[in-house]
Amino acid sequence: MKQITAKFNSVCAETNRKLSKGAVIYYDYSTRKAYHPESEKASKYLNNVEADNIKAYVEAQENAYFDKFNY
């Protein structure tokens, strides 16, 4: 799934809310469906992205700390 700008008017696959041309939407390339930013599927996607970013940050901090102990 990816955040994109709508190129035409459509409807959210989950909530049936209107998605206007030019609006920010979330598009699932595997299923070819568009989702409103306030839909549950988009929220889950955003939470996963945030979790991945935090994980990467923590790993980078740990690697930098343990690199000091290179013998």
PDB file of N, H, CA, C and O in Angstrom:
ATOM      1  N   MET A   1       0.859  -1.172   0.000  1.00  0.00           N
ATOM      2  CA  MET A   1       0.000   0.000   0.000  1.00  0.00           C
ATOM      3  C   MET A   1       0.897   1.225   0.000  1.00  0.00           C
ATOM      4  O   MET A   1       1.991   1.213   0.566  1.00  0.00           O
ATOM      5  N   LYS A   2       0.419   2.282  -0.642  1.00  0.00           N
ATOM      6  H   LYS A   2      -0.469   2.291  -1.102  1.00  0.00           H
ATOM      7  CA  LYS A   2       1.209   3.496  -0.753  1.00  0.00           C
ATOM      8  C   LYS A   2       0.286   4.720  -0.725  1.00  0.00           C
ATOM      9  O   LYS A   2      -0.844   4.678  -1.212  1.00  0.00           O
ATOM     10  N   GLN A   3       0.794   5.799  -0.146  1.00  0.00           N
ATOM     11  H   GLN A   3       1.712   5.833   0.250  1.00  0.00           H
ATOM     12  CA  GLN A   3       0.033   7.049  -0.133  1.00  0.00           C
ATOM     13  C   GLN A   3       0.267   7.736  -1.472  1.00  0.00           C
ATOM     14  O   GLN A   3       1.411   7.959  -1.869  1.00  0.00           O
ATOM     15  N   ILE A   4      -0.821   8.070  -2.169  1.00  0.00           N
ATOM     16  H   ILE A   4      -1.750   7.888  -1.847  1.00  0.00           H
ATOM     17  CA  ILE A   4      -0.727   8.725  -3.471  1.00  0.00           C
ATOM     18  C   ILE A   4      -1.780   9.827  -3.564  1.00  0.00           C
ATOM     19  O   ILE A   4      -2.620   9.978  -2.677  1.00  0.00           O
ATOM     20  N   THR A   5      -1.721  10.583  -4.640  1.00  0.00           N
ATOM     21  H   THR A   5      -1.039  10.460  -5.361  1.00  0.00           H
ATOM     22  CA  THR A   5      -2.741  11.585  -4.946  1.00  0.00           C
ATOM     23  C   THR A   5      -3.688  10.987  -5.975  1.00  0.00           C
ATOM     24  O   THR A   5      -3.245  10.452  -6.991  1.00  0.00           O
ATOM     25  N   ALA A   6      -4.981  11.074  -5.718  1.00  0.00           N
ATOM     26  H   ALA A   6      -5.341  11.509  -4.893  1.00  0.00           H
ATOM     27  CA  ALA A   6      -5.980  10.499  -6.625  1.00  0.00           C
ATOM     28  C   ALA A   6      -5.948  11.216  -7.970  1.00  0.00           C
ATOM     29  O   ALA A   6      -5.935  12.445  -8.034  1.00  0.00           O
ATOM     30  N   LYS A   7      -5.936  10.436  -9.033  1.00  0.00           N
ATOM     31  H   LYS A   7      -5.946   9.437  -8.981  1.00  0.00           H
ATOM     32  CA  LYS A   7      -5.895  10.999 -10.376  1.00  0.00           C
ATOM     33  C   LYS A   7      -7.291  11.154 -10.970  1.00  0.00           C
ATOM     34  O   LYS A   7      -7.470  11.797 -12.005  1.00  0.00           O
ATOM     35  N   PHE A   8      -8.281  10.555 -10.302  1.00  0.00           N
ATOM     36  H   PHE A   8      -8.137  10.033  -9.462  1.00  0.00           H
ATOM     37  CA  PHE A   8      -9.667  10.687 -10.733  1.00  0.00           C
ATOM     38  C   PHE A   8     -10.585  10.417  -9.552  1.00  0.00           C
ATOM     39  O   PHE A   8     -10.141   9.905  -8.525  1.00  0.00           O
ATOM     40  N   ASN A   9     -11.848  10.755  -9.688  1.00  0.00           N
ATOM     41  H   ASN A   9     -12.209  11.171 -10.522  1.00  0.00           H
ATOM     42  CA  ASN A   9     -12.824  10.518  -8.631  1.00  0.00           C
ATOM     43  C   ASN A   9     -13.082   9.025  -8.492  1.00  0.00           C
ATOM     44  O   ASN A   9     -13.158   8.305  -9.487  1.00  0.00           O
ATOM     45  N   SER A  10     -13.217   8.563  -7.253  1.00  0.00           N
ATOM     46  H   SER A  10     -13.155   9.148  -6.444  1.00  0.00           H
ATOM     47  CA  SER A  10     -13.518   7.159  -6.999  1.00  0.00           C
ATOM     48  C   SER A  10     -14.175   7.020  -5.632  1.00  0.00           C
ATOM     49  O   SER A  10     -14.568   8.012  -5.018  1.00  0.00           O
ATOM     50  N   VAL A  11     -14.290   5.780  -5.162  1.00  0.00           N
ATOM     51  H   VAL A  11     -13.970   4.975  -5.661  1.00  0.00           H
ATOM     52  CA  VAL A  11     -14.939   5.489  -3.889  1.00  0.00           C
ATOM     53  C   VAL A  11     -14.020   4.580  -3.077  1.00  0.00           C
ATOM     54  O   VAL A  11     -13.372   3.693  -3.634  1.00  0.00           O
ATOM     55  N   CYS A  12     -13.961   4.798  -1.767  1.00  0.00           N
ATOM     56  H   CYS A  12     -14.487   5.518  -1.315  1.00  0.00           H
ATOM     57  CA  CYS A  12     -13.163   3.972  -0.877  1.00  0.00           C
ATOM     58  C   CYS A  12     -13.700   2.540  -0.881  1.00  0.00           C
ATOM     59  O   CYS A  12     -14.907   2.321  -0.778  1.00  0.00           O
ATOM     60  N   ALA A  13     -12.805   1.581  -0.997  1.00  0.00           N
ATOM     61  H   ALA A  13     -11.825   1.758  -1.080  1.00  0.00           H
ATOM     62  CA  ALA A  13     -13.199   0.172  -1.041  1.00  0.00           C
ATOM     63  C   ALA A  13     -13.734  -0.323   0.294  1.00  0.00           C
ATOM     64  O   ALA A  13     -14.468  -1.311   0.335  1.00  0.00           O
ATOM     65  N   GLU A  14     -13.384   0.339   1.372  1.00  0.00           N
ATOM     66  H   GLU A  14     -12.788   1.142   1.339  1.00  0.00           H
ATOM     67  CA  GLU A  14     -13.804  -0.107   2.705  1.00  0.00           C
ATOM     68  C   GLU A  14     -15.007   0.672   3.232  1.00  0.00           C
ATOM     69  O   GLU A  14     -15.965   0.077   3.726  1.00  0.00           O
ATOM     70  N   THR A  15     -14.961   1.993   3.129  1.00  0.00           N
ATOM     71  H   THR A  15     -14.183   2.477   2.728  1.00  0.00           H
ATOM     72  CA  THR A  15     -15.987   2.832   3.759  1.00  0.00           C
ATOM     73  C   THR A  15     -17.015   3.375   2.778  1.00  0.00           C
ATOM     74  O   THR A  15     -18.025   3.940   3.199  1.00  0.00           O
ATOM     75  N   ASN A  16     -16.784   3.219   1.499  1.00  0.00           N
ATOM     76  H   ASN A  16     -15.964   2.760   1.157  1.00  0.00           H
ATOM     77  CA  ASN A  16     -17.646   3.753   0.432  1.00  0.00           C
ATOM     78  C   ASN A  16     -17.737   5.276   0.456  1.00  0.00           C
ATOM     79  O   ASN A  16     -18.702   5.852  -0.047  1.00  0.00           O
ATOM     80  N   ARG A  17     -16.728   5.930   1.042  1.00  0.00           N
ATOM     81  H   ARG A  17     -15.945   5.462   1.450  1.00  0.00           H
ATOM     82  CA  ARG A  17     -16.670   7.387   1.038  1.00  0.00           C
ATOM     83  C   ARG A  17     -16.106   7.853  -0.302  1.00  0.00           C
ATOM     84  O   ARG A  17     -15.322   7.151  -0.939  1.00  0.00           O
ATOM     85  N   LYS A  18     -16.514   9.033  -0.710  1.00  0.00           N
ATOM     86  H   LYS A  18     -17.152   9.604  -0.193  1.00  0.00           H
ATOM     87  CA  LYS A  18     -16.070   9.594  -1.976  1.00  0.00           C
ATOM     88  C   LYS A  18     -14.595  10.005  -1.888  1.00  0.00           C
ATOM     89  O   LYS A  18     -14.175  10.623  -0.909  1.00  0.00           O
ATOM     90  N   LEU A  19     -13.820   9.660  -2.909  1.00  0.00           N
ATOM     91  H   LEU A  19     -14.161   9.158  -3.704  1.00  0.00           H
ATOM     92  CA  LEU A  19     -12.422  10.059  -3.036  1.00  0.00           C
ATOM     93  C   LEU A  19     -12.336  10.995  -4.226  1.00  0.00           C
ATOM     94  O   LEU A  19     -12.494  10.568  -5.370  1.00  0.00           O
ATOM     95  N   SER A  20     -12.089  12.256  -3.966  1.00  0.00           N
ATOM     96  H   SER A  20     -11.960  12.603  -3.037  1.00  0.00           H
ATOM     97  CA  SER A  20     -12.065  13.259  -5.024  1.00  0.00           C
ATOM     98  C   SER A  20     -10.720  13.299  -5.726  1.00  0.00           C
ATOM     99  O   SER A  20      -9.692  12.948  -5.146  1.00  0.00           O
ATOM    100  N   LYS A  21     -10.736  13.723  -6.964  1.00  0.00           N
ATOM    101  H   LYS A  21     -11.571  14.007  -7.435  1.00  0.00           H
ATOM    102  CA  LYS A  21      -9.511  13.888  -7.735  1.00  0.00           C
ATOM    103  C   LYS A  21      -8.616  14.908  -7.019  1.00  0.00           C
ATOM    104  O   LYS A  21      -9.075  15.985  -6.639  1.00  0.00           O
ATOM    105  N   GLY A  22      -7.340  14.560  -6.840  1.00  0.00           N
ATOM    106  H   GLY A  22      -6.967  13.685  -7.149  1.00  0.00           H
ATOM    107  CA  GLY A  22      -6.395  15.444  -6.172  1.00  0.00           C
ATOM    108  C   GLY A  22      -6.281  15.221  -4.682  1.00  0.00           C
ATOM    109  O   GLY A  22      -5.402  15.797  -4.040  1.00  0.00           O
ATOM    110  N   ALA A  23      -7.149  14.397  -4.112  1.00  0.00           N
ATOM    111  H   ALA A  23      -7.863  13.929  -4.633  1.00  0.00           H
ATOM    112  CA  ALA A  23      -7.107  14.121  -2.671  1.00  0.00           C
ATOM    113  C   ALA A  23      -6.024  13.084  -2.371  1.00  0.00           C
ATOM    114  O   ALA A  23      -5.659  12.280  -3.229  1.00  0.00           O
ATOM    115  N   VAL A  24      -5.525  13.118  -1.151  1.00  0.00           N
ATOM    116  H   VAL A  24      -5.821  13.770  -0.454  1.00  0.00           H
ATOM    117  CA  VAL A  24      -4.553  12.113  -0.709  1.00  0.00           C
ATOM    118  C   VAL A  24      -5.326  10.845  -0.368  1.00  0.00           C
ATOM    119  O   VAL A  24      -6.275  10.873   0.415  1.00  0.00           O
ATOM    120  N   ILE A  25      -4.906   9.729  -0.970  1.00  0.00           N
ATOM    121  H   ILE A  25      -4.136   9.706  -1.607  1.00  0.00           H
ATOM    122  CA  ILE A  25      -5.549   8.443  -0.722  1.00  0.00           C
ATOM    123  C   ILE A  25      -4.468   7.392  -0.493  1.00  0.00           C
ATOM    124  O   ILE A  25      -3.282   7.654  -0.694  1.00  0.00           O
ATOM    125  N   TYR A  26      -4.883   6.216  -0.078  1.00  0.00           N
ATOM    126  H   TYR A  26      -5.846   6.003   0.085  1.00  0.00           H
ATOM    127  CA  TYR A  26      -3.975   5.083   0.061  1.00  0.00           C
ATOM    128  C   TYR A  26      -4.408   4.031  -0.950  1.00  0.00           C
ATOM    129  O   TYR A  26      -5.572   3.634  -0.999  1.00  0.00           O
ATOM    130  N   TYR A  27      -3.442   3.585  -1.760  1.00  0.00           N
ATOM    131  H   TYR A  27      -2.496   3.907  -1.721  1.00  0.00           H
ATOM    132  CA  TYR A  27      -3.740   2.650  -2.830  1.00  0.00           C
ATOM    133  C   TYR A  27      -2.992   1.350  -2.599  1.00  0.00           C
ATOM    134  O   TYR A  27      -1.777   1.344  -2.397  1.00  0.00           O
ATOM    135  N   ASP A  28      -3.729   0.248  -2.632  1.00  0.00           N
ATOM    136  H   ASP A  28      -4.716   0.252  -2.796  1.00  0.00           H
ATOM    137  CA  ASP A  28      -3.143  -1.078  -2.478  1.00  0.00           C
ATOM    138  C   ASP A  28      -2.914  -1.647  -3.874  1.00  0.00           C
ATOM    139  O   ASP A  28      -3.864  -1.996  -4.576  1.00  0.00           O
ATOM    140  N   TYR A  29      -1.654  -1.735  -4.267  1.00  0.00           N
ATOM    141  H   TYR A  29      -0.883  -1.451  -3.697  1.00  0.00           H
ATOM    142  CA  TYR A  29      -1.316  -2.187  -5.609  1.00  0.00           C
ATOM    143  C   TYR A  29      -1.622  -3.671  -5.810  1.00  0.00           C
ATOM    144  O   TYR A  29      -1.915  -4.083  -6.933  1.00  0.00           O
ATOM    145  N   SER A  30      -1.561  -4.477  -4.761  1.00  0.00           N
ATOM    146  H   SER A  30      -1.323  -4.142  -3.850  1.00  0.00           H
ATOM    147  CA  SER A  30      -1.812  -5.906  -4.920  1.00  0.00           C
ATOM    148  C   SER A  30      -3.286  -6.202  -5.210  1.00  0.00           C
ATOM    149  O   SER A  30      -3.600  -7.114  -5.975  1.00  0.00           O
ATOM    150  N   THR A  31      -4.183  -5.434  -4.602  1.00  0.00           N
ATOM    151  H   THR A  31      -3.928  -4.693  -3.980  1.00  0.00           H
ATOM    152  CA  THR A  31      -5.618  -5.652  -4.823  1.00  0.00           C
ATOM    153  C   THR A  31      -6.226  -4.625  -5.765  1.00  0.00           C
ATOM    154  O   THR A  31      -7.373  -4.763  -6.190  1.00  0.00           O
ATOM    155  N   ARG A  32      -5.450  -3.591  -6.090  1.00  0.00           N
ATOM    156  H   ARG A  32      -4.519  -3.478  -5.744  1.00  0.00           H
ATOM    157  CA  ARG A  32      -5.896  -2.493  -6.966  1.00  0.00           C
ATOM    158  C   ARG A  32      -7.122  -1.778  -6.400  1.00  0.00           C
ATOM    159  O   ARG A  32      -8.079  -1.486  -7.118  1.00  0.00           O
ATOM    160  N   LYS A  33      -7.070  -1.503  -5.094  1.00  0.00           N
ATOM    161  H   LYS A  33      -6.293  -1.740  -4.511  1.00  0.00           H
ATOM    162  CA  LYS A  33      -8.171  -0.802  -4.430  1.00  0.00           C
ATOM    163  C   LYS A  33      -7.659   0.457  -3.756  1.00  0.00           C
ATOM    164  O   LYS A  33      -6.531   0.501  -3.264  1.00  0.00           O
ATOM    165  N   ALA A  34      -8.505   1.485  -3.740  1.00  0.00           N
ATOM    166  H   ALA A  34      -9.421   1.450  -4.140  1.00  0.00           H
ATOM    167  CA  ALA A  34      -8.174   2.763  -3.112  1.00  0.00           C
ATOM    168  C   ALA A  34      -8.909   2.869  -1.784  1.00  0.00           C
ATOM    169  O   ALA A  34     -10.032   2.388  -1.632  1.00  0.00           O
ATOM    170  N   TYR A  35      -8.238   3.519  -0.813  1.00  0.00           N
ATOM    171  H   TYR A  35      -7.326   3.910  -0.936  1.00  0.00           H
ATOM    172  CA  TYR A  35      -8.810   3.660   0.528  1.00  0.00           C
ATOM    173  C   TYR A  35      -8.737   5.104   0.989  1.00  0.00           C
ATOM    174  O   TYR A  35      -7.775   5.816   0.703  1.00  0.00           O
ATOM    175  N   HIS A  36      -9.771   5.527   1.708  1.00  0.00           N
ATOM    176  H   HIS A  36     -10.554   4.949   1.941  1.00  0.00           H
ATOM    177  CA  HIS A  36      -9.827   6.858   2.307  1.00  0.00           C
ATOM    178  C   HIS A  36      -8.805   6.910   3.440  1.00  0.00           C
ATOM    179  O   HIS A  36      -8.606   5.904   4.122  1.00  0.00           O
ATOM    180  N   PRO A  37      -8.148   8.057   3.662  1.00  0.00           N
ATOM    181  CA  PRO A  37      -7.150   8.155   4.737  1.00  0.00           C
ATOM    182  C   PRO A  37      -7.682   7.820   6.131  1.00  0.00           C
ATOM    183  O   PRO A  37      -6.906   7.438   7.007  1.00  0.00           O
ATOM    184  N   GLU A  38      -8.971   7.954   6.347  1.00  0.00           N
ATOM    185  H   GLU A  38      -9.601   8.265   5.636  1.00  0.00           H
ATOM    186  CA  GLU A  38      -9.546   7.663   7.658  1.00  0.00           C
ATOM    187  C   GLU A  38     -10.083   6.236   7.767  1.00  0.00           C
ATOM    188  O   GLU A  38     -10.713   5.893   8.767  1.00  0.00           O
ATOM    189  N   SER A  39      -9.845   5.407   6.762  1.00  0.00           N
ATOM    190  H   SER A  39      -9.333   5.686   5.949  1.00  0.00           H
ATOM    191  CA  SER A  39     -10.321   4.024   6.813  1.00  0.00           C
ATOM    192  C   SER A  39      -9.447   3.192   7.740  1.00  0.00           C
ATOM    193  O   SER A  39      -8.319   3.573   8.053  1.00  0.00           O
ATOM    194  N   GLU A  40      -9.968   2.072   8.169  1.00  0.00           N
ATOM    195  H   GLU A  40     -10.884   1.762   7.915  1.00  0.00           H
ATOM    196  CA  GLU A  40      -9.241   1.210   9.103  1.00  0.00           C
ATOM    197  C   GLU A  40      -7.993   0.617   8.442  1.00  0.00           C
ATOM    198  O   GLU A  40      -6.946   0.506   9.080  1.00  0.00           O
ATOM    199  N   LYS A  41      -8.100   0.242   7.186  1.00  0.00           N
ATOM    200  H   LYS A  41      -8.950   0.332   6.667  1.00  0.00           H
ATOM    201  CA  LYS A  41      -6.955  -0.339   6.480  1.00  0.00           C
ATOM    202  C   LYS A  41      -5.817   0.675   6.350  1.00  0.00           C
ATOM    203  O   LYS A  41      -4.651   0.314   6.508  1.00  0.00           O
ATOM    204  N   ALA A  42      -6.140   1.931   6.066  1.00  0.00           N
ATOM    205  H   ALA A  42      -7.087   2.224   5.938  1.00  0.00           H
ATOM    206  CA  ALA A  42      -5.116   2.977   5.972  1.00  0.00           C
ATOM    207  C   ALA A  42      -4.490   3.223   7.346  1.00  0.00           C
ATOM    208  O   ALA A  42      -3.283   3.442   7.442  1.00  0.00           O
ATOM    209  N   SER A  43      -5.287   3.189   8.395  1.00  0.00           N
ATOM    210  H   SER A  43      -6.268   3.010   8.317  1.00  0.00           H
ATOM    211  CA  SER A  43      -4.765   3.378   9.752  1.00  0.00           C
ATOM    212  C   SER A  43      -3.785   2.274  10.123  1.00  0.00           C
ATOM    213  O   SER A  43      -2.737   2.539  10.711  1.00  0.00           O
ATOM    214  N   LYS A  44      -4.127   1.036   9.781  1.00  0.00           N
ATOM    215  H   LYS A  44      -4.978   0.820   9.303  1.00  0.00           H
ATOM    216  CA  LYS A  44      -3.228  -0.087  10.056  1.00  0.00           C
ATOM    217  C   LYS A  44      -1.930   0.067   9.285  1.00  0.00           C
ATOM    218  O   LYS A  44      -0.854  -0.213   9.813  1.00  0.00           O
ATOM    219  N   TYR A  45      -2.026   0.510   8.041  1.00  0.00           N
ATOM    220  H   TYR A  45      -2.901   0.738   7.612  1.00  0.00           H
ATOM    221  CA  TYR A  45      -0.824   0.733   7.227  1.00  0.00           C
ATOM    222  C   TYR A  45       0.066   1.787   7.871  1.00  0.00           C
ATOM    223  O   TYR A  45       1.277   1.595   7.975  1.00  0.00           O
ATOM    224  N   LEU A  46      -0.521   2.898   8.302  1.00  0.00           N
ATOM    225  H   LEU A  46      -1.505   3.054   8.217  1.00  0.00           H
ATOM    226  CA  LEU A  46       0.260   3.968   8.922  1.00  0.00           C
ATOM    227  C   LEU A  46       0.904   3.504  10.214  1.00  0.00           C
ATOM    228  O   LEU A  46       2.048   3.863  10.492  1.00  0.00           O
ATOM    229  N   ASN A  47       0.197   2.717  11.007  1.00  0.00           N
ATOM    230  H   ASN A  47      -0.732   2.426  10.781  1.00  0.00           H
ATOM    231  CA  ASN A  47       0.761   2.199  12.257  1.00  0.00           C
ATOM    232  C   ASN A  47       1.942   1.272  11.978  1.00  0.00           C
ATOM    233  O   ASN A  47       2.937   1.301  12.702  1.00  0.00           O
ATOM    234  N   ASN A  48       1.840   0.455  10.939  1.00  0.00           N
ATOM    235  H   ASN A  48       1.031   0.431  10.351  1.00  0.00           H
ATOM    236  CA  ASN A  48       2.943  -0.429  10.586  1.00  0.00           C
ATOM    237  C   ASN A  48       4.148   0.351  10.103  1.00  0.00           C
ATOM    238  O   ASN A  48       5.281   0.000  10.429  1.00  0.00           O
ATOM    239  N   VAL A  49       3.925   1.402   9.331  1.00  0.00           N
ATOM    240  H   VAL A  49       3.004   1.687   9.066  1.00  0.00           H
ATOM    241  CA  VAL A  49       5.028   2.226   8.844  1.00  0.00           C
ATOM    242  C   VAL A  49       5.723   2.897  10.015  1.00  0.00           C
ATOM    243  O   VAL A  49       6.952   2.942  10.068  1.00  0.00           O
ATOM    244  N   GLU A  50       4.949   3.418  10.950  1.00  0.00           N
ATOM    245  H   GLU A  50       3.950   3.382  10.907  1.00  0.00           H
ATOM    246  CA  GLU A  50       5.528   4.063  12.125  1.00  0.00           C
ATOM    247  C   GLU A  50       6.328   3.053  12.952  1.00  0.00           C
ATOM    248  O   GLU A  50       7.417   3.368  13.430  1.00  0.00           O
ATOM    249  N   ALA A  51       5.800   1.864  13.118  1.00  0.00           N
ATOM    250  H   ALA A  51       4.915   1.608  12.730  1.00  0.00           H
ATOM    251  CA  ALA A  51       6.506   0.828  13.874  1.00  0.00           C
ATOM    252  C   ALA A  51       7.815   0.450  13.183  1.00  0.00           C
ATOM    253  O   ALA A  51       8.833   0.255  13.847  1.00  0.00           O
ATOM    254  N   ASP A  52       7.794   0.346  11.870  1.00  0.00           N
ATOM    255  H   ASP A  52       6.967   0.503  11.330  1.00  0.00           H
ATOM    256  CA  ASP A  52       9.014   0.027  11.121  1.00  0.00           C
ATOM    257  C   ASP A  52      10.058   1.125  11.275  1.00  0.00           C
ATOM    258  O   ASP A  52      11.248   0.840  11.407  1.00  0.00           O
ATOM    259  N   ASN A  53       9.617   2.374  11.258  1.00  0.00           N
ATOM    260  H   ASN A  53       8.650   2.605  11.151  1.00  0.00           H
ATOM    261  CA  ASN A  53      10.543   3.495  11.423  1.00  0.00           C
ATOM    262  C   ASN A  53      11.172   3.499  12.813  1.00  0.00           C
ATOM    263  O   ASN A  53      12.367   3.756  12.956  1.00  0.00           O
ATOM    264  N   ILE A  54      10.373   3.216  13.832  1.00  0.00           N
ATOM    265  H   ILE A  54       9.402   3.007  13.716  1.00  0.00           H
ATOM    266  CA  ILE A  54      10.896   3.166  15.202  1.00  0.00           C
ATOM    267  C   ILE A  54      11.882   2.013  15.339  1.00  0.00           C
ATOM    268  O   ILE A  54      12.933   2.158  15.963  1.00  0.00           O
ATOM    269  N   LYS A  55      11.541   0.871  14.758  1.00  0.00           N
ATOM    270  H   LYS A  55      10.687   0.753  14.252  1.00  0.00           H
ATOM    271  CA  LYS A  55      12.434  -0.292  14.816  1.00  0.00           C
ATOM    272  C   LYS A  55      13.779   0.036  14.168  1.00  0.00           C
ATOM    273  O   LYS A  55      14.830  -0.284  14.724  1.00  0.00           O
ATOM    274  N   ALA A  56      13.751   0.669  13.006  1.00  0.00           N
ATOM    275  H   ALA A  56      12.898   0.929  12.554  1.00  0.00           H
ATOM    276  CA  ALA A  56      14.982   1.028  12.309  1.00  0.00           C
ATOM    277  C   ALA A  56      15.808   2.008  13.132  1.00  0.00           C
ATOM    278  O   ALA A  56      17.033   1.900  13.176  1.00  0.00           O
ATOM    279  N   TYR A  57      15.155   2.957  13.780  1.00  0.00           N
ATOM    280  H   TYR A  57      14.160   3.045  13.744  1.00  0.00           H
ATOM    281  CA  TYR A  57      15.858   3.930  14.615  1.00  0.00           C
ATOM    282  C   TYR A  57      16.546   3.247  15.797  1.00  0.00           C
ATOM    283  O   TYR A  57      17.710   3.520  16.091  1.00  0.00           O
ATOM    284  N   VAL A  58      15.817   2.361  16.469  1.00  0.00           N
ATOM    285  H   VAL A  58      14.872   2.139  16.231  1.00  0.00           H
ATOM    286  CA  VAL A  58      16.376   1.661  17.628  1.00  0.00           C
ATOM    287  C   VAL A  58      17.557   0.790  17.199  1.00  0.00           C
ATOM    288  O   VAL A  58      18.586   0.767  17.873  1.00  0.00           O
ATOM    289  N   GLU A  59      17.416   0.081  16.095  1.00  0.00           N
ATOM    290  H   GLU A  59      16.579   0.100  15.547  1.00  0.00           H
ATOM    291  CA  GLU A  59      18.512  -0.758  15.607  1.00  0.00           C
ATOM    292  C   GLU A  59      19.738   0.079  15.261  1.00  0.00           C
ATOM    293  O   GLU A  59      20.864  -0.333  15.541  1.00  0.00           O
ATOM    294  N   ALA A  60      19.537   1.240  14.660  1.00  0.00           N
ATOM    295  H   ALA A  60      18.623   1.575  14.433  1.00  0.00           H
ATOM    296  CA  ALA A  60      20.656   2.115  14.321  1.00  0.00           C
ATOM    297  C   ALA A  60      21.361   2.607  15.581  1.00  0.00           C
ATOM    298  O   ALA A  60      22.589   2.685  15.617  1.00  0.00           O
ATOM    299  N   GLN A  61      20.590   2.939  16.612  1.00  0.00           N
ATOM    300  H   GLN A  61      19.593   2.876  16.583  1.00  0.00           H
ATOM    301  CA  GLN A  61      21.180   3.379  17.872  1.00  0.00           C
ATOM    302  C   GLN A  61      21.979   2.254  18.526  1.00  0.00           C
ATOM    303  O   GLN A  61      23.079   2.482  19.030  1.00  0.00           O
ATOM    304  N   GLU A  62      21.428   1.046  18.516  1.00  0.00           N
ATOM    305  H   GLU A  62      20.535   0.861  18.107  1.00  0.00           H
ATOM    306  CA  GLU A  62      22.131  -0.094  19.098  1.00  0.00           C
ATOM    307  C   GLU A  62      23.414  -0.398  18.331  1.00  0.00           C
ATOM    308  O   GLU A  62      24.453  -0.661  18.937  1.00  0.00           O
ATOM    309  N   ASN A  63      23.346  -0.362  17.013  1.00  0.00           N
ATOM    310  H   ASN A  63      22.502  -0.148  16.520  1.00  0.00           H
ATOM    311  CA  ASN A  63      24.536  -0.622  16.203  1.00  0.00           C
ATOM    312  C   ASN A  63      25.617   0.422  16.459  1.00  0.00           C
ATOM    313  O   ASN A  63      26.797   0.086  16.554  1.00  0.00           O
ATOM    314  N   ALA A  64      25.220   1.674  16.568  1.00  0.00           N
ATOM    315  H   ALA A  64      24.261   1.947  16.490  1.00  0.00           H
ATOM    316  CA  ALA A  64      26.189   2.734  16.832  1.00  0.00           C
ATOM    317  C   ALA A  64      26.823   2.541  18.208  1.00  0.00           C
ATOM    318  O   ALA A  64      28.018   2.787  18.369  1.00  0.00           O
ATOM    319  N   TYR A  65      26.060   2.113  19.185  1.00  0.00           N
ATOM    320  H   TYR A  65      25.089   1.914  19.054  1.00  0.00           H
ATOM    321  CA  TYR A  65      26.584   1.892  20.538  1.00  0.00           C
ATOM    322  C   TYR A  65      27.574   0.738  20.546  1.00  0.00           C
ATOM    323  O   TYR A  65      28.658   0.850  21.117  1.00  0.00           O
ATOM    324  N   PHE A  66      27.202  -0.378  19.909  1.00  0.00           N
ATOM    325  H   PHE A  66      26.321  -0.469  19.445  1.00  0.00           H
ATOM    326  CA  PHE A  66      28.060  -1.554  19.947  1.00  0.00           C
ATOM    327  C   PHE A  66      29.265  -1.442  19.010  1.00  0.00           C
ATOM    328  O   PHE A  66      30.227  -2.193  19.166  1.00  0.00           O
ATOM    329  N   ASP A  67      29.235  -0.526  18.044  1.00  0.00           N
ATOM    330  H   ASP A  67      28.453   0.084  17.917  1.00  0.00           H
ATOM    331  CA  ASP A  67      30.384  -0.301  17.194  1.00  0.00           C
ATOM    332  C   ASP A  67      31.557   0.280  17.993  1.00  0.00           C
ATOM    333  O   ASP A  67      32.714   0.150  17.594  1.00  0.00           O
ATOM    334  N   LYS A  68      31.250   0.910  19.106  1.00  0.00           N
ATOM    335  H   LYS A  68      30.311   1.016  19.430  1.00  0.00           H
ATOM    336  CA  LYS A  68      32.312   1.472  19.969  1.00  0.00           C
ATOM    337  C   LYS A  68      33.160   0.368  20.585  1.00  0.00           C
ATOM    338  O   LYS A  68      34.307   0.610  20.962  1.00  0.00           O
ATOM    339  N   PHE A  69      32.617  -0.835  20.691  1.00  0.00           N
ATOM    340  H   PHE A  69      31.685  -1.032  20.384  1.00  0.00           H
ATOM    341  CA  PHE A  69      33.305  -1.937  21.340  1.00  0.00           C
ATOM    342  C   PHE A  69      34.034  -2.849  20.349  1.00  0.00           C
ATOM    343  O   PHE A  69      34.349  -3.993  20.676  1.00  0.00           O
ATOM    344  N   ASN A  70      34.299  -2.349  19.149  1.00  0.00           N
ATOM    345  H   ASN A  70      34.043  -1.420  18.884  1.00  0.00           H
ATOM    346  CA  ASN A  70      35.026  -3.122  18.154  1.00  0.00           C
ATOM    347  C   ASN A  70      36.447  -3.377  18.651  1.00  0.00           C
ATOM    348  O   ASN A  70      37.179  -2.429  18.935  1.00  0.00           O
ATOM    349  N   TYR A  71      36.836  -4.614  18.758  1.00  0.00           N
ATOM    350  H   TYR A  71      36.242  -5.384  18.528  1.00  0.00           H
ATOM    351  CA  TYR A  71      38.163  -4.956  19.254  1.00  0.00           C
ATOM    352  C   TYR A  71      39.068  -5.332  18.118  1.00  0.00           C
ATOM    353  O   TYR A  71      40.235  -5.654  18.340  1.00  0.00           O
TER     354      TYR A  71
END
